[in-house]
Amino acid sequence: MKDADRKFVKWSAGFPRTAADPALKALTMLADHGKLWFAVAAVLAAKKGPTRRAALRGVVAIAASSAITNAVAKPLLPRRRPATDLLPRHRRLAAPPDSSSFPSGHAASAAAFTTAVCMESPAVGAVIAPVAAAVAYSRVHTGVHWPTDVAVGAAIGVGVGLATRRWWPVRPATPALARPSEHVAEMTAGDGLALLVNSASGEPDHDPSAELTALWPAAKLLHPDPEGDLVAELHRELDAADGVHALAVAGGDGTVAAAASVAAVRELPLAVVPTGTLNHFARDLGVEDPQDTARAVADGSAVQVGLGAVRFDGRPVRWFINTASLGGYPDMVRLREKWEHRWGKWPAAAAALIRVLTEAEPITVRIDGRTRKIWLLFVGNSGYQPKGFAPAWRPCLHDGVLDVRYVRADVPLSRTRFAFAALSGALFNSRTYVQEERASLHLEVLSEPLALACDGEIMATGRSFDFAVHDAALHVYRPAEAPAAD
């Protein structure tokens, strides 16, 4: 191996002097301490979506690969760097590093960042890959690493980048499967469409009303009382309207859930316009912008999706499109959403989980007749992925199951054990974590009444909760090119 390294360096040293020499020297210095990749990540993070997720995953991968190469591999496997006389003077660095040559931290960071970016955005990764390869080669070209240093460093980087999927699964590029609906109303100008716009959702300085009325000039705008119960107000407005064949809603998941409740009861197809902050339901549905919605409404293209339902303490049934939760879970989601814009979703989720578990009090409940102490409870409408502590998307919108997850408080050191299992990717081997898929759930709170949260909105408190899922309860417009289930 040493002979092969030396032969490669001598072969490289024989290259004629070109403009590439100062360029590679500048590139290798720019990549010191990951500065190049952090700058690229800042650019990618400026826009929501795959590029921002790519940037965050890339930064996490750099941190992990740097720790492995600099804190573990270099001290354990020290190696002298190539002799300066092997290369011409104009290619040498003015201040070469004096740490162990093996493995190359530059190559590890470049490979880790590129691998992570490729998993979230292959097109961006293809643009970055040649730069990463140039950074890796620059370490040999400037005489500070042997080729095998670079090769092993790159292998570490690729491995770390791929390993992030264990804790942070890659969201599929395609939307969730859903059954095609029978023909629903086709509306180009919006005649027969009732439109609800929550201007308080999403960006604070952007009111989508003008854009949506331009899309559907004939739509009937609904004006519910903002101080009243939105579901009751929508029913009142629709009772007074004539010729409504579909309901459209622009807002966040809480607003969409209220509109879905009304649409399901009245058997109206629902058009979802993603103008909220996170738009979980729209993303799972495959609706990315108002133009997607308008195209589906014009084509009469829709799918059938299931709705979750919960009845507690004798109150009327409450429908939810995404999730319901009890205990510390609403607080965890609130903190995660507050912090994820600065740290990224998965680091924010981990920090929020630790914060909530540190401050939470155990809750005594009876779940289908079994008495348990728990810290928090999550109930998803359809099965969620990943199966860890931060469910993020649904592969199917009509599977007819509730995704039930809770953290037990009745085992020794439950919080510590759960946090360690979650951070190490070993939740399913932990006694503290329970995840089940079922058609219904009955839960009684034996301690103080708990507040119920549905789709991010805090409801009243209660003691007796009955959860169920209603398959194909709602018809929702979706562009025809999105995948459909058989």
Disulfide bonds with the S-S distance in Angstrom:
none
